[in-house]
Amino acid sequence: MKIELVRHTDRPESMIARAARISHQTTGEEKDYSSEEDKELIRKLRDWGHWSPFEFSGATFYVEGISRSCLAQLTRHRLVSFMVRSMRYVKQNQEEVVIPQSVKEAGLADEYREGITKSHDLYQKALDEGVPKEDARFLLPIGSKTSLYLKTNFREFRHIIELRGGKEAQWEIRDLAEGFLARLSEIAPTVFEDLTEAR
Ligand SMILES: Cc1cc2nc3c(=O)[nH]c(=O)nc-3n(C[C@H](O)[C@H](O)[C@H](O)COP(=O)(O)OP(=O)(O)OC[C@H]3O[C@@H](n4cnc5c(N)ncnc54)[C@H](O)[C@@H]3O)c2cc1C
């Protein structure tokens, strides 16, 4: 899978700390704080469980090559905005399928590919017969790959990483959550450092 960080809030940690400080500030008292002061405050916010300031910074990702199965899990997160490649309008290619490692280890990769080929042949036949893509897609496996943009704030990214990066989560969405964590840690290390340390 490909996980690309497309955009994010400018100086995200500064934005979170700035939003948080208003709770103790009188109008006109705003001043510049160092990034060390911002980091110190963010750690306190985390310790206090004061999560709303973390909603003031966010990021947009482009994700390519996850299965429709993974997509179904991801889209359960209601605070995320999604834009997904449509199977109504875009024809699916045969090679666009995720093969789980466990299937390979069970020695079933060849049979799996045969099954995929069969379903894709039927998909192609349906298209050739004039069946619209939106109906022909019913013949495709849940392992079919998709691409999407997603956007949310850091509070929700933390929630997703905690839930989906855990060992109880399925491997594909766990890989995705770990990918989010790695990239977000580069732009907002203090916001995500406890999650990284917990790994
Ligand atoms: C290991 C694992 C196994 C799972 N197995 C299943 C399964 O078998 N079947 C299944 O259907 N789902 C399953 N899920 C999905 C799970 O039930 C949640 O739908 C999914 O993780 C989204 O979580 P969320 O609702 O906390 O997150 P989000 O939708 O991202 O919401 C974030 C937070 O906002 C708050 N919130 C959002 N909407 C509401 C609301 N309407 N009311 C109150 N508070 C709200 C909650 O605090 C919530 O935690 C599984 C998830 C995991 C991690």
The ligand as an SDF file (V2000), in Angstrom:
LIG
                    3D

 53 58  0  0  0  0  0  0  0  0999 V2000
  -10.5100   -4.8000   16.8430 C   0  0  0  0  0  0  0  0  0  0  0  0
  -11.8050   -4.2850   16.2860 C   0  0  0  0  0  0  0  0  0  0  0  0
  -12.8150   -5.1580   15.9690 C   0  0  0  0  0  0  0  0  0  0  0  0
  -14.0320   -4.6720   15.4490 C   0  0  0  0  0  0  0  0  0  0  0  0
  -15.0080   -5.5580   15.1370 N   0  0  0  0  0  0  0  0  0  0  0  0
  -16.1940   -5.1110   14.6470 C   0  0  0  0  0  0  0  0  0  0  0  0
  -17.2600   -6.0190   14.3320 C   0  0  0  0  0  0  0  0  0  0  0  0
  -17.1400   -7.2160   14.4790 O   0  0  0  0  0  0  0  0  0  0  0  0
  -18.4150   -5.4990   13.8240 N   0  0  0  0  0  0  0  0  0  0  0  0
  -18.6140   -4.1680   13.6570 C   0  0  0  0  0  0  0  0  0  0  0  0
  -19.6810   -3.7490   13.2260 O   0  0  0  0  0  0  0  0  0  0  0  0
  -17.6230   -3.2920   13.9420 N   0  0  0  0  0  0  0  0  0  0  0  0
  -16.4310   -3.7110   14.4330 C   0  0  0  0  0  0  0  0  0  0  0  0
  -15.4380   -2.8320   14.7160 N   0  0  0  0  0  0  0  0  0  0  0  0
  -15.6630   -1.3990   14.4360 C   0  0  0  0  0  0  0  0  0  0  0  0
  -16.0030   -0.6280   15.7130 C   0  0  0  0  0  0  0  0  0  0  0  0
  -17.1780   -1.1170   16.3220 O   0  0  0  0  0  0  0  0  0  0  0  0
  -16.1890    0.8730   15.3900 C   0  0  0  0  0  0  0  0  0  0  0  0
  -17.3030    1.0460   14.5280 O   0  0  0  0  0  0  0  0  0  0  0  0
  -14.9870    1.4650   14.6940 C   0  0  0  0  0  0  0  0  0  0  0  0
  -13.7990    1.0740   15.3330 O   0  0  0  0  0  0  0  0  0  0  0  0
  -15.0920    2.9950   14.7270 C   0  0  0  0  0  0  0  0  0  0  0  0
  -14.8140    3.3950   16.0490 O   0  0  0  0  0  0  0  0  0  0  0  0
  -15.4740    4.6270   16.7840 P   0  0  0  0  0  0  0  0  0  0  0  0
  -16.9520    4.5030   16.6610 O   0  0  0  0  0  0  0  0  0  0  0  0
  -14.8720    4.7560   18.1360 O   0  0  0  0  0  0  0  0  0  0  0  0
  -14.8020    5.7560   15.9750 O   0  0  0  0  0  0  0  0  0  0  0  0
  -15.2540    7.0910   15.2560 P   0  0  0  0  0  0  0  0  0  0  0  0
  -16.4700    6.8700   14.4410 O   0  0  0  0  0  0  0  0  0  0  0  0
  -13.9880    7.4370   14.6390 O   0  0  0  0  0  0  0  0  0  0  0  0
  -15.6540    8.0410   16.4090 O   0  0  0  0  0  0  0  0  0  0  0  0
  -14.7050    8.6470   17.2680 C   0  0  0  0  0  0  0  0  0  0  0  0
  -15.3400    8.8250   18.6050 C   0  0  0  0  0  0  0  0  0  0  0  0
  -16.3800    9.8100   18.5090 O   0  0  0  0  0  0  0  0  0  0  0  0
  -17.4240    9.4470   19.3780 C   0  0  0  0  0  0  0  0  0  0  0  0
  -18.6270    9.2100   18.5770 N   0  0  0  0  0  0  0  0  0  0  0  0
  -18.7220    9.1660   17.2190 C   0  0  0  0  0  0  0  0  0  0  0  0
  -19.9930    8.9750   16.8480 N   0  0  0  0  0  0  0  0  0  0  0  0
  -20.7130    8.8640   17.9770 C   0  0  0  0  0  0  0  0  0  0  0  0
  -22.0760    8.6330   18.2450 C   0  0  0  0  0  0  0  0  0  0  0  0
  -22.9910    8.4680   17.2800 N   0  0  0  0  0  0  0  0  0  0  0  0
  -22.4820    8.6000   19.5200 N   0  0  0  0  0  0  0  0  0  0  0  0
  -21.6080    8.7610   20.5240 C   0  0  0  0  0  0  0  0  0  0  0  0
  -20.2830    8.9630   20.3590 N   0  0  0  0  0  0  0  0  0  0  0  0
  -19.8460    9.0160   19.0880 C   0  0  0  0  0  0  0  0  0  0  0  0
  -17.0070    8.1870   20.1430 C   0  0  0  0  0  0  0  0  0  0  0  0
  -16.3530    8.5700   21.3230 O   0  0  0  0  0  0  0  0  0  0  0  0
  -16.0010    7.5760   19.1950 C   0  0  0  0  0  0  0  0  0  0  0  0
  -15.0570    6.7240   19.8080 O   0  0  0  0  0  0  0  0  0  0  0  0
  -14.2210   -3.2790   15.2420 C   0  0  0  0  0  0  0  0  0  0  0  0
  -13.1810   -2.4030   15.5710 C   0  0  0  0  0  0  0  0  0  0  0  0
  -11.9860   -2.8790   16.0780 C   0  0  0  0  0  0  0  0  0  0  0  0
  -10.8770   -1.8950   16.3870 C   0  0  0  0  0  0  0  0  0  0  0  0
  1  2  1  0
  2  3  1  0
  2 52  2  0
  3  4  2  0
  4  5  1  0
  4 50  1  0
  5  6  2  0
  6  7  1  0
  6 13  1  0
  7  8  2  0
  7  9  1  0
  9 10  1  0
 10 11  2  0
 10 12  1  0
 12 13  2  0
 13 14  1  0
 14 15  1  0
 14 50  1  0
 15 16  1  0
 16 17  1  0
 16 18  1  0
 18 19  1  0
 18 20  1  0
 20 21  1  0
 20 22  1  0
 22 23  1  0
 23 24  1  0
 24 25  2  0
 24 26  1  0
 24 27  1  0
 27 28  1  0
 28 29  2  0
 28 30  1  0
 28 31  1  0
 31 32  1  0
 32 33  1  0
 33 34  1  0
 33 48  1  0
 34 35  1  0
 35 36  1  0
 35 46  1  0
 36 37  1  0
 36 45  1  0
 37 38  2  0
 38 39  1  0
 39 40  1  0
 39 45  2  0
 40 41  1  0
 40 42  2  0
 42 43  1  0
 43 44  2  0
 44 45  1  0
 46 47  1  0
 46 48  1  0
 48 49  1  0
 50 51  2  0
 51 52  1  0
 52 53  1  0
M  END
$$$$
